[in-house]
């Protein structure tokens, strides 16, 4: 098969690394890819939302399967775009159609889906600009901290958790009236705060059958001890030490199965990855959010633990034969630590040369924000490199990642040294 992986981050490099191992893959392409994907795939200079450009590439390179990494093209309907084209209707697209991608495209849509399918989640209400006073009244009835979520896609930055009522009212006004997050905050979901520890569950589905991938825990905040601003993710660990067989069973019966059944009940065309953001409250799992693709940096610890041929699994999604597949999981722990640009997640500089990549021996370096310039690998994003290692447990794996990270360098490099502190 000829396969095109859409995207240019650490998640997509990990997919390319895994897909390239399959004897079922003839030619592998990444669009736009990065300096890391170029070692296992041919990079194509395309934007992920340039559907016409992607179509030309699919025809030119005789692509059989399109694996969609990021959320934007899914929410904009890339699967529908190809399905509606008679010439390309046989292209296997791994990623849900637009109607199902609303699970990530709209927080309110996701909440209604959970309610109608009896999936445990925090109580909520949503408001638009003309309902600002009602929103303020709703906040007054709630106990702090207050959770405000922009309804639409805000690149992972549209969620505020505030302790002060007056500050929460003012931020609600900024989101709804001043459009703090642009169109994403035309509608805002206010929900109750759930106190617990978070984790991520990943499911691959063909719309009827499903397999569950290893769970992971990621670290979102820039500062050690989970302080400071939210980022796209500073690292991840898999498996999650506090997930007991009993807790896993609750996730399966209360959340995963009702979710997949809900897709069929509600007529949501879903072929691809479901990322379920969970929180463990006491001994019970609740859903914080759905994403309609794999998470980043969780992909960098989840895929390395899967022993299966990835292309075979993805083909089973396209053929709706996932019931014939069984997931084989590496028993070892995998951890990844993200090295980021100085200043991230706020303003940062790009184009910094990276050294030491050829000296890493016992870890896998996935590129998240890199490009090639005059024969050198340089930084091109806020999150630059993810260093993934195996170990008997997460502590051993982390020690390995940190050891290899010391060999890597670029101006302003920063990474958290405390991952796993809360386990």
C-alpha positions as CSV (number, residue, x, y, z in Angstrom):
1,X,0.0,0.0,0.0
2,X,1.0,3.6,-0.6
3,X,0.2,5.6,2.6
4,X,0.1,9.3,3.3
5,X,0.3,10.6,6.9
6,X,-1.2,14.0,7.3
7,X,0.4,16.4,9.8
8,X,3.9,17.5,10.9
9,X,4.3,16.9,14.6
10,X,5.5,14.3,17.0
11,X,2.3,12.3,16.6
12,X,2.8,12.1,12.9
13,X,6.5,11.2,13.1
14,X,5.5,8.3,15.5
15,X,2.9,7.1,13.0
16,X,5.4,7.2,10.2
17,X,8.0,5.3,12.4
18,X,5.4,2.6,13.2
19,X,3.9,2.3,9.7
20,X,7.3,2.1,8.0
21,X,8.0,-1.1,10.0
22,X,5.1,-2.8,8.2
23,X,5.7,-5.1,5.2
24,X,2.3,-4.0,3.9
25,X,3.6,-0.5,3.3
26,X,5.2,0.1,-0.1
27,X,5.7,3.9,-0.2
28,X,5.2,6.3,2.7
29,X,4.6,10.0,2.5
30,X,4.1,12.7,5.2
31,X,2.5,16.1,4.6
32,X,4.0,18.4,5.5
33,X,6.1,16.2,7.8
34,X,9.2,17.4,9.6
35,X,12.9,16.6,9.7
36,X,12.2,13.4,11.6
37,X,9.6,12.0,9.2
38,X,12.0,12.6,6.3
39,X,14.1,9.7,7.5
40,X,11.3,7.2,7.1
41,X,8.9,8.9,4.6
42,X,8.9,11.4,1.7
43,X,7.8,14.8,2.9
44,X,5.3,16.7,0.7
45,X,5.0,20.5,1.2
46,X,1.2,20.6,1.8
47,X,-1.0,22.4,4.4
48,X,-3.2,19.9,6.3
49,X,-6.4,21.8,5.3
50,X,-5.5,22.2,1.6
51,X,-7.9,19.5,0.5
52,X,-7.4,20.1,-3.2
53,X,-3.6,20.0,-2.8
54,X,-3.9,16.8,-0.9
55,X,-6.2,15.3,-3.5
56,X,-3.6,16.1,-6.2
57,X,-0.9,14.3,-4.1
58,X,-3.2,11.3,-3.6
59,X,-3.7,10.9,-7.3
60,X,0.0,11.6,-8.2
61,X,1.4,9.2,-5.7
62,X,-1.4,6.6,-6.1
63,X,-2.2,6.8,-2.3
64,X,-4.3,3.9,-1.0
65,X,-4.6,5.1,2.6
66,X,-4.7,8.6,4.2
67,X,-4.0,8.7,8.0
68,X,-5.2,12.0,9.4
69,X,-3.1,13.1,12.4
70,X,-4.5,16.5,13.5
71,X,-8.0,17.6,14.3
72,X,-8.5,20.6,12.0
73,X,-8.9,18.7,8.7
74,X,-11.2,16.2,10.4
75,X,-13.5,18.9,11.8
76,X,-13.5,20.6,8.4
77,X,-14.6,17.3,6.7
78,X,-11.6,15.9,4.9
79,X,-13.1,12.3,5.1
80,X,-16.4,13.6,3.5
81,X,-14.4,15.5,0.8
82,X,-12.8,12.2,-0.4
83,X,-15.8,10.1,0.1
84,X,-17.8,12.4,-2.2
85,X,-15.2,12.2,-5.0
86,X,-16.1,9.2,-7.2
87,X,-12.6,9.1,-8.5
88,X,-11.2,8.6,-5.0
89,X,-14.0,6.9,-3.1
90,X,-11.8,3.8,-2.6
91,X,-9.2,5.8,-0.7
92,X,-9.1,4.5,2.9
93,X,-9.4,7.6,5.2
94,X,-8.4,6.9,8.8
95,X,-10.3,9.5,10.7
96,X,-14.1,10.2,11.3
97,X,-16.4,12.1,9.0
98,X,-17.4,15.7,9.8
99,X,-20.6,14.8,11.7
100,X,-18.6,12.6,14.1
101,X,-15.6,15.0,14.3
102,X,-18.0,17.4,16.0
103,X,-17.2,15.5,19.2
104,X,-14.0,17.4,19.2
105,X,-15.2,20.4,17.2
106,X,-17.8,21.4,19.8
107,X,-17.7,20.9,23.5
108,X,-21.4,21.3,23.7
109,X,-22.0,18.6,21.1
110,X,-19.8,16.3,23.1
111,X,-21.6,17.0,26.3
112,X,-25.0,16.3,24.7
113,X,-23.6,13.1,23.3
114,X,-22.5,12.0,26.7
115,X,-25.8,12.9,28.3
116,X,-27.9,11.0,25.8
117,X,-25.7,7.9,26.1
118,X,-25.4,8.0,29.9
119,X,-21.7,8.5,29.9
120,X,-20.4,9.9,33.2
121,X,-19.2,13.5,32.9
122,X,-19.3,16.8,34.9
123,X,-22.6,18.8,35.1
124,X,-22.6,21.7,32.6
125,X,-24.5,24.5,30.9
126,X,-23.6,26.5,27.7
127,X,-24.0,30.2,27.0
128,X,-23.7,32.6,24.1
129,X,-23.0,36.4,24.2
130,X,-26.6,37.4,24.6
131,X,-26.8,35.1,27.7
132,X,-24.0,36.8,29.6
133,X,-26.2,37.7,32.6
134,X,-27.5,34.1,32.7
135,X,-24.0,32.8,32.6
136,X,-23.0,35.1,35.6
137,X,-26.1,33.8,37.5
138,X,-25.1,30.2,36.8
139,X,-21.5,30.9,38.1
140,X,-23.0,32.3,41.3
141,X,-24.8,29.0,42.0
142,X,-21.6,27.0,41.5
143,X,-18.9,26.2,43.9
144,X,-15.3,27.2,43.0
145,X,-13.1,26.5,41.1
146,X,-15.0,27.5,38.0
147,X,-14.4,25.7,34.7
148,X,-14.9,27.7,31.5
149,X,-14.4,26.0,28.1
150,X,-14.5,27.6,24.7
151,X,-17.0,25.5,22.6
152,X,-14.8,25.3,19.5
153,X,-11.3,24.4,18.6
154,X,-8.8,26.6,20.4
155,X,-5.5,24.7,19.9
156,X,-5.8,23.2,23.4
157,X,-5.8,26.6,25.0
158,X,-9.5,27.3,25.4
159,X,-10.1,26.0,28.9
160,X,-9.8,28.2,32.0
161,X,-10.0,27.0,35.6
162,X,-10.5,29.9,38.0
163,X,-10.9,30.1,41.8
164,X,-12.3,33.6,42.1
165,X,-16.0,34.2,41.2
166,X,-15.5,37.8,40.0
167,X,-12.5,36.8,37.8
168,X,-14.6,33.9,36.4
169,X,-17.4,36.4,35.5
170,X,-14.9,38.8,33.8
171,X,-13.3,35.9,31.8
172,X,-16.7,34.7,30.7
173,X,-17.3,38.3,29.4
174,X,-14.0,38.3,27.6
175,X,-14.6,35.0,26.0
176,X,-18.2,35.7,24.9
177,X,-18.2,39.5,24.2
178,X,-14.5,40.2,23.4
179,X,-14.1,36.9,21.5
180,X,-10.9,36.1,23.6
181,X,-10.5,32.8,21.6
182,X,-12.0,34.1,18.4
183,X,-14.9,32.1,16.9
184,X,-14.1,29.2,19.3
185,X,-15.6,31.2,22.2
186,X,-18.8,32.4,20.5
187,X,-20.3,29.8,22.8
188,X,-18.8,28.9,26.2
189,X,-19.5,25.7,28.3
190,X,-19.4,26.2,32.1
191,X,-19.0,23.0,34.0
192,X,-18.5,21.7,37.5
193,X,-15.0,21.1,38.6
194,X,-14.1,17.5,39.1
195,X,-11.2,16.8,41.5
196,X,-9.0,13.9,40.7
197,X,-6.1,12.6,38.5
198,X,-6.3,12.7,34.7
199,X,-5.5,10.0,32.2
200,X,-6.1,9.3,28.5
201,X,-7.8,6.3,26.9
202,X,-7.4,5.5,23.2
203,X,-9.7,3.4,21.1
204,X,-9.5,2.5,17.4
205,X,-12.9,1.8,15.8
206,X,-14.2,0.9,12.4
207,X,-17.6,2.3,13.5
208,X,-18.9,-1.0,14.8
209,X,-16.0,-2.9,16.2
210,X,-13.2,-1.5,18.3
211,X,-9.9,-2.3,20.0
212,X,-8.5,-0.4,23.0
213,X,-4.9,0.8,22.9
214,X,-2.8,1.2,26.0
215,X,-3.7,4.1,28.3
216,X,-1.4,7.0,29.0
217,X,-1.0,10.0,31.2
218,X,0.3,13.2,29.9
219,X,1.6,16.4,31.5
220,X,0.1,19.6,30.1
221,X,1.6,22.4,32.2
222,X,4.9,24.1,31.4
223,X,6.2,24.2,35.0
224,X,7.4,21.5,37.3
225,X,4.8,20.3,39.9
226,X,2.1,21.0,37.2
227,X,2.4,24.8,37.5
228,X,2.3,27.6,34.9
229,X,0.6,27.8,31.5
230,X,-1.0,24.9,29.6
231,X,1.0,23.6,26.7
232,X,0.3,21.0,24.0
233,X,1.9,18.4,26.4
234,X,5.3,18.2,28.1
235,X,5.6,14.4,28.2
236,X,3.6,11.2,28.8
237,X,3.8,7.8,30.5
238,X,2.2,4.4,29.6
239,X,0.9,2.3,31.2
240,X,-0.8,4.4,34.0
241,X,0.3,2.9,37.3
242,X,-3.0,3.7,39.2
243,X,-5.2,1.9,36.6
244,X,-6.1,-1.3,38.3
245,X,-8.0,-4.1,36.5
246,X,-11.2,-3.0,38.4
247,X,-10.8,0.6,37.3
248,X,-10.1,-0.5,33.7
249,X,-13.3,-2.6,33.7
250,X,-15.3,0.5,34.8
251,X,-13.8,2.5,31.9
252,X,-14.7,-0.3,29.5
253,X,-18.3,-0.8,30.6
254,X,-19.2,2.8,31.6
255,X,-17.4,4.7,28.9
256,X,-15.8,2.9,26.0
257,X,-18.6,0.6,25.1
258,X,-21.4,3.2,25.5
259,X,-19.3,5.6,23.3
260,X,-18.9,3.1,20.4
261,X,-22.6,2.1,20.8
262,X,-23.5,5.8,20.8
263,X,-21.8,6.3,17.5
264,X,-24.2,3.7,16.0
265,X,-27.3,4.9,17.9
266,X,-26.7,8.5,16.9
267,X,-25.6,7.8,13.3
268,X,-22.1,9.2,13.7
269,X,-19.8,7.8,11.0
270,X,-16.6,7.1,12.9
271,X,-13.6,5.2,11.4
272,X,-10.5,6.1,13.3
273,X,-9.1,7.0,16.7
274,X,-11.2,8.1,19.7
275,X,-9.1,9.8,22.4
276,X,-11.1,9.9,25.7
277,X,-9.8,12.3,28.2
278,X,-10.7,10.9,31.6
279,X,-10.4,11.9,35.2
280,X,-10.4,9.4,38.1
281,X,-12.6,10.8,40.9
282,X,-12.4,8.5,43.9
283,X,-12.6,5.1,42.3
284,X,-14.8,6.2,39.3
285,X,-13.9,7.4,35.8
286,X,-15.5,10.5,34.3
287,X,-15.1,11.9,30.8
288,X,-13.5,15.4,30.5
289,X,-13.5,15.5,26.7
290,X,-13.3,13.6,23.5
291,X,-10.8,14.1,20.7
292,X,-11.2,12.4,17.3
293,X,-7.6,11.6,16.8
294,X,-4.6,10.3,18.7
295,X,-3.2,12.6,21.4
296,X,0.3,14.2,21.3
297,X,2.6,13.4,23.2
298,X,0.7,10.3,24.2
299,X,1.1,8.7,20.7
300,X,4.8,8.7,21.4
301,X,4.3,6.3,24.3
302,X,1.3,4.4,23.1
303,X,2.4,3.3,19.6
304,X,5.8,2.1,20.7
305,X,4.0,-0.3,23.1
306,X,1.8,-1.9,20.4
307,X,3.4,-5.0,18.9
308,X,0.9,-5.4,16.0
309,X,1.5,-4.4,12.4
310,X,0.0,-0.9,12.4
311,X,-1.0,-1.0,8.7
312,X,-2.9,-4.3,9.2
313,X,-4.9,-2.7,12.0
314,X,-5.6,0.4,9.9
315,X,-6.6,-1.7,6.9
316,X,-9.1,-3.5,9.3
317,X,-10.6,-0.1,10.1
318,X,-11.1,0.6,6.4
319,X,-12.5,-2.9,5.7
320,X,-14.6,-2.9,8.9
321,X,-13.0,-6.2,10.0
322,X,-11.5,-4.9,13.3
323,X,-13.4,-7.7,15.2
324,X,-10.8,-10.1,13.7
325,X,-7.8,-8.3,15.3
326,X,-6.4,-8.6,18.8
327,X,-4.1,-6.0,20.3
328,X,-0.7,-7.2,21.5
329,X,1.0,-4.9,24.0
330,X,4.6,-4.7,25.1
331,X,4.6,-5.2,28.9
332,X,7.4,-2.7,29.4
333,X,6.7,0.9,30.4
334,X,7.2,3.7,27.8
335,X,7.8,7.3,28.7
336,X,8.4,10.4,26.6
337,X,9.8,13.7,27.6
338,X,9.3,16.8,25.4
339,X,12.1,19.3,24.8
340,X,10.6,22.7,24.0
341,X,11.8,26.1,22.8
342,X,12.7,28.8,25.3
343,X,9.6,31.0,26.0
344,X,7.1,28.4,24.9
345,X,4.0,28.3,25.2
346,X,4.3,32.1,24.8
347,X,6.5,33.8,22.2
348,X,9.6,31.8,21.2
349,X,12.2,31.9,18.4
350,X,12.6,29.3,15.6
351,X,15.5,28.3,13.5
352,X,17.9,27.2,16.3
353,X,20.3,24.4,15.2
354,X,19.9,21.1,17.1
355,X,22.9,19.1,18.0
356,X,23.4,15.6,19.4
357,X,20.7,13.8,17.5
358,X,23.2,11.2,16.1
359,X,24.5,10.4,19.7
360,X,21.2,9.1,21.1
361,X,21.5,5.3,21.5
362,X,18.9,3.7,23.8
363,X,15.9,5.9,23.2
364,X,13.8,6.9,20.2
365,X,13.7,10.6,19.3
366,X,10.5,11.7,17.7
367,X,10.5,15.2,16.0
368,X,7.7,17.5,16.9
369,X,8.8,20.9,15.6
370,X,11.8,20.6,13.4
371,X,12.8,21.3,9.8
372,X,15.9,21.0,7.7
373,X,17.8,24.1,6.7
374,X,21.1,24.0,4.7
375,X,21.6,20.4,5.7
376,X,21.1,21.0,9.4
377,X,18.1,20.1,11.6
378,X,16.7,23.3,13.2
379,X,13.8,24.1,15.5
380,X,10.5,25.1,13.8
381,X,8.0,24.9,16.7
382,X,7.3,25.3,20.4
383,X,7.5,21.6,21.1
384,X,10.7,20.4,19.3
385,X,11.7,16.8,20.3
386,X,10.1,14.0,22.2
387,X,12.5,11.4,23.7
388,X,10.8,8.1,24.2
389,X,12.3,5.2,26.2
390,X,11.3,1.8,27.5
391,X,11.9,0.5,31.1
392,X,10.7,-2.1,33.5
393,X,8.6,0.7,35.1
394,X,8.0,4.4,34.4
395,X,10.8,5.5,36.7
396,X,13.4,3.4,34.8
397,X,12.1,4.6,31.5
398,X,12.1,8.2,32.5
399,X,15.7,7.9,33.8
400,X,16.7,6.7,30.4
401,X,14.9,9.5,28.6
402,X,16.6,12.1,30.8
403,X,20.0,10.5,30.3
404,X,19.6,10.7,26.5
405,X,18.1,14.3,26.7
406,X,21.4,15.5,28.1
407,X,23.1,14.7,24.8
408,X,20.6,17.0,22.9
409,X,21.0,20.7,22.6
410,X,19.6,23.8,21.0
411,X,19.5,27.4,22.2
412,X,16.9,27.8,24.9
413,X,16.1,24.1,25.3
414,X,13.8,23.4,28.2
415,X,12.1,20.2,29.5
416,X,10.4,19.2,32.7
417,X,12.5,17.1,35.0
418,X,9.7,16.0,37.3
419,X,7.4,13.8,35.1
420,X,5.8,11.1,37.1
421,X,6.0,13.2,40.3
422,X,2.3,12.6,41.0
423,X,2.4,8.8,40.6
